[in-house]
Structure formats: C-alpha cells, structure tokens
Amino acid sequence: MTKVNFEYCKFLAAIFIALFFFLPGVPAVSAESGPLVKSVELQDNRKISAETILAKIKSSVGGPFSKNTVQEDIKRLYGTGYFDDIRVEIDSFEGGIKLVFIFTEKPTISSIDFQGHKEFETEKLKEKITITSGAIANLPLITDNVQKIVSFYQSEGHWLVSVLPVIREISKDTVALTFQIEEGPKVGIKDIIIEGNKSLSSKEIRKAMKTKEKWLFSFLTGSGVYEKEQVRADLENIRELYQNKGFIYAAVREPELSLSQDKKKLTLKISVSEGEQYKIGELKVTGNVLFESSELFKNMDIASGQVFNRSALRSTIDRIVDLYMDKGYARADIDPLIDVNEKDKLANITLSLSEGGLYRIGKIEISGNTKTRDKVIRREMRLDEGDIFSKQLLKRSYQRINNLNFFETVDLAPAPHAEADLIDIDVKVKEKLTGMLSIGGGYSSVDKFMIMGEITQANLFGKGLYLKFKADFSSRRKNYNISLRDAWFMDRPISAAFSLYNESFEFPDYDKKASGGSVSFGKELSEYVQGEIAYNLEEAEIADVADDASSLIKDQVGRKITSSISPSISRDTRDNYIDPTSGSRHALYTKLAGLGGDNYFYKSVVDSVWYFPFKWDTAFSARGRVGAGRGYSDRELPLYERFYVGGINTIRGLGFGEGGPRDEDGEVIGGDKELIFNAEYIFPISKEAKLKGVIFYDYGRAFDDGERITLKDMRSTAGAGVRWMSPFGPLRLEWGVNLDPQEDENNNKLEFSIGGVF
C-alpha cells in the first residue's frame, strides 16, 4: 500500500489553502475586518467524533474568519495522528463564510501479528506493546511500540535486535500490522572495564552497579545482560558513590561498547574522572526557631572535618525535616547551600531552614472501602481531626490499617491547605478477599502424614470480626475448632474472643481425647503493648495405654478436667504482622490451672523475635523462646501440656517431639522445659508475586523433669525454604537438615503449611 507522507500531506494542504485564499471572489482580509464565520461543517469523519474535532479547532461560528486560524486548526488536527489528509473549502454563506473541513481518516488496524520471533511466544510480545486491534494506524504510535519491543529484547540480552513494522492494506479503511522481528544472537556482557579510577578500586565501582558481567549462574540471577536504561542508572550510581567519598566534581562518561567477532559478547568500558577529594568545612544551620541548633546537630549524620558524603547530607536533611513534621510543621523545608573552597578542598555547608507554620488535621476522608465500614478503618488512625499533624503518627496509622490485612493497598495522602494551616488526610484503600480456605500438610514421626484445613473470614460483615473453622486430620489425629474474635468488643477498645474445640490424638503408647472452650479479653495498654487474659475449660481423657508404657503415662490414665486462666502481655513493633522486615515482638504467656477441676499446674513461655532490615530488601530474623511448666499440689504436668520440640514451628528438620526426652522404649514424651533459638535470612525472589526465600538455622530442645535448662546436648538443624504471600494466606515450604541425627531419626525433613505464620 502506498501511503502519503505526513509532512508532504501538510505541505499540499498549505499550498491548497494559499491558492484558495487568493482566488477571485475571496478577498484577503484581516481577522479584525473580515467576515464572520456563519457555519462550520465536517465531512467524511466516520470514526473520529465531531466533538473530538471541534474541541481541537479555534475557528468557530460567530467568530471572525482568519486564514491563520484555519491554518493552525489544520496543524492541530494533523497533530492528533488520526488523519491522512485534511482539506478546507471556504464558501460564501448568509453574508459570511462557511468552513467545510473534509477529512481522509487514517485506516484502523484490524489485526496485529509478529513474525520472525523464536525466543518468545506471541502472547509474551503482546504483553509488551500498548497498541491494540481497532486502534488508528498512527505512525508515531506504531514507532513507539517498535521501540517497546526493541527495549524488551535488549533487556533479555538480544542487543542487536531489529524490528520493522509492516502495514498491509486490507480494505479502504483497514490495515493489518505485522512486526517483523530479527532477534539476532543473545549478547552477554563479558567485561566491565573501569578506567581513570585511582582512589576507588574497580571492584568497589562494579559493586555499585546493577549491571553485572555474565557468569556461570546468570541464567538464574538474570545478570550479564546489557540494558541501556539500567546502564544510565549505573553511571549515576557511580557518580553518587564518588560524591559519597568526597569527590564532589567526579564525572563519569558514557560507556564505550565493543562487540566480539562472533557478536555474542559485549565489553563495556567506563571512564571516570575523579577530581579532588573534599572534606566538610564549616557546618551551620540558619532559620531555625523551634529547635536549638545544638539539638539539630544531634540529629545529623555529618560533621565538620568528615569527608563530604552526599548520601549522609540527604539523610541529615530527611531526619531534621522529620523532626519538624513530628511537631506539626508539615511544610518544613531545608535548602542545603554548599560553598566549595577549592584551595583548601573544603565544602562549607549551610542548612537553610524554612520552618513553615504549625498544621493541624482537617478532614479525614476514607474511600475505596466497599465492604469494610468506615469506623473499622478510622479507629486504627493515630491522628484525629483537630490534632497537631505528626509524620510519625501518620506512618503508624498506615501500619495499623495495613496490619488489618483487609486491603490489597493502603495509601494515606496528606493534602495541606496553606491558607488555613490544615492538612486533610485522604485514606484510600483497595479491598481484598478476606475469606480464606487454607490447607496444609506435613509429616512427623507421631502423626505420619497429616492434612490441616481452615476456613477463615477475617472481616465478617465488614465489622472486623474474625471467624475461623479449623480441622486437622491424620492417621492419628482429629481436631475441630471454631473461634470468633472481635477486636473492638461493643465498639470499645477491648478485644473479646471465644472458641470451642474437640480433638483426639493417638500417641504410640496412649490415646488422648479432649473437648473444651475458652473466653478471652484483651486491651491495648499503650501504642505497642497488648495485654490479654483468657479462661479455658477442658475435659481430657488418657486411654488405651500400652502395657509397656512409661510410669509417667500410666499415672495419668483417666478423664480429667482442667480449669485455667492464661494472662499474657506482648509488645509488638513489627512493621507488618504477616510479612515483617523490621521491628520486634516480645511476649510473656502464662497458664495457671487449678480453679476447680482435676489438674493443678503452671506453665510460662517467654517468646522474643527481632527483625533487622538489610540491603537489597532482605532481612535478618532472630527468635528465642524459653518455657517451663510444673504441677503442684501433688499433681503432675499433664502429658498434653508438656513441651514437644520438633517440626515446622519449632526446630525444622526434626519430627514432632524428637528434640526432647524419650521413654525407655524411645517414644517421645515431651519435656517440662524448652529452649529454642531460630535464625533466618529472608530475601525476595519475586516482589510482584510476593515470593520470598529463607535460609535458616535452628537450635534448641526440650528438657526432662528435674533437668536444668542448659546449652548442653542442644539439637541443631539448618535448611532453606520459600514463603509465598498467596491469595489463600501465607504459604511455607521448608526443608530442614538434621545436623546430628539420632537413632531412628531422618536426616532431613520437608514440611509445608498454608495459612499459618511462624
């Protein structure tokens, strides 16, 4: 198909108008003295609406006729990319002028296809373009999508890719678009050469770059690929690295690229001009009224005499601004003025403060909550209308709303009103499914294969009520549980919960059956501290005891009732309850039985876990647990209240109870004390899929009656796993290696669960 060139069309149109304006009977007139436009007509615009066209032109009915205006109208209409040709006819009409715009529209793209591609499927390529069937055959849009395909191929290593758009006429009004692709060989980065660096090593500079050389495991890491935009970002990273080392005037040139003879290997040569290193000279603050300069200096990461560091300067500015924002000065700003003394190689820094006024909270608007009631969100806000603005409390409000786990996204956007010194807060949320069907499974020496099922509604009726049905099944275990929790009982800041359960467990030497229920109440004692007390009533039976069972088991045969209270207190500063990366949680749990019933015992557990954010969105986690229990009034600690160490939630790589005492026949009997340590390194695998990997080391065991808690004979395991924040809840798949297997123990164990949090 022969197409009229865009610029050529405009040129013909301009010639046509110029000739037409000078035809006899149509005198040249100025806009001020010319006739009025009495009518504007549009012809042959079948796909583009009249409203769209009229919105683009300035010539209008009732206005004076101007040839310049008409010419500008034509230019604007061409600029839309919708038309191949535009003509304007000018006729006398009712004592004035009639303008008739006659269009030849660009054809519509009826189909889009790809040819020559082998590396990627057609559907994958379609995901990378923005043009679709039915779109106008607009050359700039087609060219833009060619570049999108090229960029995608280059990001995958096909640096020499060529993409040619082929337009084939189907009919007068439609065309078929085909992207003809010549992929070329896959190019890997063989070498990254750094030149001109004297103060910093090439290794240090390469470390600051995300672009890496190709190596043995590049197929897993995705490294070794040349991406133009990423290389540009890396040049800025190198420049910032030098500025953080005091080289204020460091310059980095565009890289020189060279291909190997087989066109499969690429060499990047990056030239650096370091310049001189500067230290911080005089450091002062101006414009501060609210805070004394000495107090501001305490919040600085820079000081006179230090090597100039741009990142530390940026961090200092952020910390001081946050200091002001936490006091309500929401529009505080700092302008860093750097006076460079080239002779002495000093950078004198003045932080010029603009404190602004004190802001209070105006309106708090909530949107996006189609199910969750406003009050459920509003009660998590740490700021209220009329309060002094605080960035720290705004951040905490976000954490609390996010930790409800009712929403896919949470956005708290402050909107200042300078004239009134007020800040409105727009709370925008996007609901997610809060009903969850969870299944999990695993294997232990006691349960063998087991399946756990759970149906949960975390936001019942949109009121924040938590309802759960849970069942566990295995060849030896059956467990049914129903529970309901209200975080704001009767719209007061007090939580209330109740549960009912029925369970049976076939241990190797005995069977246990139990049923019972509990009622609990909790209250926030401070922003991060929660207290709770629960009452539990349970009837349990130990039966079918083996003849060769230990005396510990035989002494507890029969049906017994346990009436107990369980006070607990915890402090939780984690940034996210489901997927934390920073903060900590410390808890003390106690259980005291003997308020009636047959069992008399006490049991306490201290649990502490810390999260430390690290580079590249990774985190370290360290957890420690210590527990102890004992009977009193001549009663023993019940078998089902003892500590059984081993499994996915205690020591991974060990079976249930294998990390504790055994009877004379080698069967696990649990301990009356436990000590457990868990260390983890958590790293992202796919942020989009919310998939993470974990490497762990577990250390601990349970201790027998009369045995002191020591580090002697502790069990240790190590392993790795993946964690997926799936739509069905947190999924864990973890493989633990038993570093010192005992007799009848497995060397390793693979376990998984869905819906639980470790």
Stockholm file with secondary structure:
# STOCKHOLM 1.0

chainA/1-758         MTKVNFEYCKFLAAIFIALFFFLPGVPAVSAESGPLVKSVELQDNRKISAETILAKIKSSVGGPFSKNTVQEDIKRLYGTGYFDDIRVEIDSFEGGIKLVFIFTEKPTISSIDFQGHKEFETEKLKEKITITSGAIANLPLITDNVQKIVSFYQSEGHWLVSVLPVIREISKDTVALTFQIEEGPKVGIKDIIIEGNKSLSSKEIRKAMKTKEKWLFSFLTGSGVYEKEQVRADLENIRELYQNKGFIYAAVREPELSLSQDKKKLTLKISVSEGEQYKIGELKVTGNVLFESSELFKNMDIASGQVFNRSALRSTIDRIVDLYMDKGYARADIDPLIDVNEKDKLANITLSLSEGGLYRIGKIEISGNTKTRDKVIRREMRLDEGDIFSKQLLKRSYQRINNLNFFETVDLAPAPHAEADLIDIDVKVKEKLTGMLSIGGGYSSVDKFMIMGEITQANLFGKGLYLKFKADFSSRRKNYNISLRDAWFMDRPISAAFSLYNESFEFPDYDKKASGGSVSFGKELSEYVQGEIAYNLEEAEIADVADDASSLIKDQVGRKITSSISPSISRDTRDNYIDPTSGSRHALYTKLAGLGGDNYFYKSVVDSVWYFPFKWDTAFSARGRVGAGRGYSDRELPLYERFYVGGINTIRGLGFGEGGPRDEDGEVIGGDKELIFNAEYIFPISKEAKLKGVIFYDYGRAFDDGERITLKDMRSTAGAGVRWMSPFGPLRLEWGVNLDPQEDENNNKLEFSIGGVF
#=GR chainA/1-758 SS CCCCCHHHHHHHHHHHHHHHHTSTTSCCCCTTTSCBEEEEEEESCSSSCHHHHHTTCCCCTTSBCCHHHHHHHHHHHHHTTCEEEEEEEEEEETTEEEEEEEEEECCEEEEEEEESCCSSCHHHHHTTCCCCTTSBCCHHHHHHHHHHHHHHHHHTTCTTCEEEEEEEECSSSEEEEEEEEECCCCCEEEEEEEESCSSSCHHHHHHTCSCCCCCTTHHHHCCSCCCHHHHHHHHHHHHHHHHHTTCTTCEECCCEEEECTTSCEEEEEEEEECCCCCEEEEEEEESCCSSCHHHHHHTCSCCTTSBCCHHHHHHHHHHHHHHHHTTTCTTCEEEEEEEEETTTTEEEEEEEEECCCCCEEEEEEEESCSSSCHHHHHTTCSCCTTSBCCHHHHHHHHHHHHHTCCEEEEEEEEEEETTTTEEEEEEEEEECCCEEEEEEEEEETTTEEEEEEEEEEEEETTTTEEEEEEEEEESSEEEEEEEEEESSGGGSSEEEEEEEEEEEEECSSCEEEEEEEEEEEEEESSSSEEEEEEEEEEEEEEECCCTTCCHHHHTTCEEEEEEEEEEEEEEECCSCSSSCCSEEEEEEEEEEEEEEESCCEEEEEEEEEEEEECGGGCEEEEEEEEEEEEECSSCCCCGGGSBCCCSTTSSTTSCTTTTSCBCTTSCBCCBSEEEEEEEEEEEEEETTTTEEEEEEEEEEEEECTTCCCCSTTCEEEEEEEEEEEETTEEEEEEEEEESSCCTTCCSEEEEEEESCCC
#=GC SS_cons         CCCCCHHHHHHHHHHHHHHHHTSTTSCCCCTTTSCBEEEEEEESCSSSCHHHHHTTCCCCTTSBCCHHHHHHHHHHHHHTTCEEEEEEEEEEETTEEEEEEEEEECCEEEEEEEESCCSSCHHHHHTTCCCCTTSBCCHHHHHHHHHHHHHHHHHTTCTTCEEEEEEEECSSSEEEEEEEEECCCCCEEEEEEEESCSSSCHHHHHHTCSCCCCCTTHHHHCCSCCCHHHHHHHHHHHHHHHHHTTCTTCEECCCEEEECTTSCEEEEEEEEECCCCCEEEEEEEESCCSSCHHHHHHTCSCCTTSBCCHHHHHHHHHHHHHHHHTTTCTTCEEEEEEEEETTTTEEEEEEEEECCCCCEEEEEEEESCSSSCHHHHHTTCSCCTTSBCCHHHHHHHHHHHHHTCCEEEEEEEEEEETTTTEEEEEEEEEECCCEEEEEEEEEETTTEEEEEEEEEEEEETTTTEEEEEEEEEESSEEEEEEEEEESSGGGSSEEEEEEEEEEEEECSSCEEEEEEEEEEEEEESSSSEEEEEEEEEEEEEEECCCTTCCHHHHTTCEEEEEEEEEEEEEEECCSCSSSCCSEEEEEEEEEEEEEEESCCEEEEEEEEEEEEECGGGCEEEEEEEEEEEEECSSCCCCGGGSBCCCSTTSSTTSCTTTTSCBCTTSCBCCBSEEEEEEEEEEEEEETTTTEEEEEEEEEEEEECTTCCCCSTTCEEEEEEEEEEEETTEEEEEEEEEESSCCTTCCSEEEEEEESCCC
//
